[in-house]
Amino acid sequence: MFLPLLIAVHVIGVVLWIGGVAFVTMVVFPMIMRMENSLEKVLFFQGVEHRFAKIAKTSVVVVGVTGVLLLHLTGGWNVLFKASGIGPTLMTGVWVFYVFILMFEGRLFKALFRGEAQQDTAKVFYRLSVFHWVILDMSLLAIGVGVWAGHGGRF
Ligand code: HEM
């Protein structure tokens, strides 16, 4: 009973987190790129990211704690980095990548927007949008492979 409950909490965390990433990537970025004014673009983006960062950080903790507990309870540590553990291995990789981004997020944004008045903001947002597509695709791959492998899918 505890294990299915743990998977449910894990997946709810994943839905809130990756759902948010999908929304930012597929809805917010196209909106920003259609805006005319550079300052408006930066303020809107920072407002959205600032709010979403709190949701993402909480979800990352919930997903990480439940994921490690799941690995522990299913005795999955020894399948990590093996073909039979492809699901949890991809999940862990994506999780570590996000933790890294969220830890250095402040510095990353500062570096991106430094001297913004002189910079081409359209170029910065285009690069940010491509980056969001990359992390969204990685996350969807981890979800797809995780569900596939968790329900009997084998190579
Ligand atoms: C430290 C990070 C993580 C660990 C250790 C971890 C580990 C696990 C484990 C052991 C399971 C149970 C698999 C099974 O039923 O055989 C699971 C389920 C799942 N995980 Fe993760 N996970 C982590 C992060 C993530 C992330 C980042 C995502 C999404 C991008 C994700 C998506 C899922 C999904 C969708 C399931 C449900 C699979 C099913 O249908 O049973 N996990 N995770």
Boltz pocket constraint, residues with backbone or C-beta under 6 A from the ligand:
constraints:
  - pocket:
      binder: B
      contacts: [[A, 7], [A, 10], [A, 11], [A, 14], [A, 18], [A, 63], [A, 64], [A, 66], [A, 67], [A, 68], [A, 70], [A, 71], [A, 74], [A, 76], [A, 87], [A, 88], [A, 91], [A, 92], [A, 94], [A, 95], [A, 138], [A, 139], [A, 140], [A, 142], [A, 143], [A, 146], [A, 147], [A, 148], [A, 149], [A, 150], [A, 151]]
      max_distance: 6.0
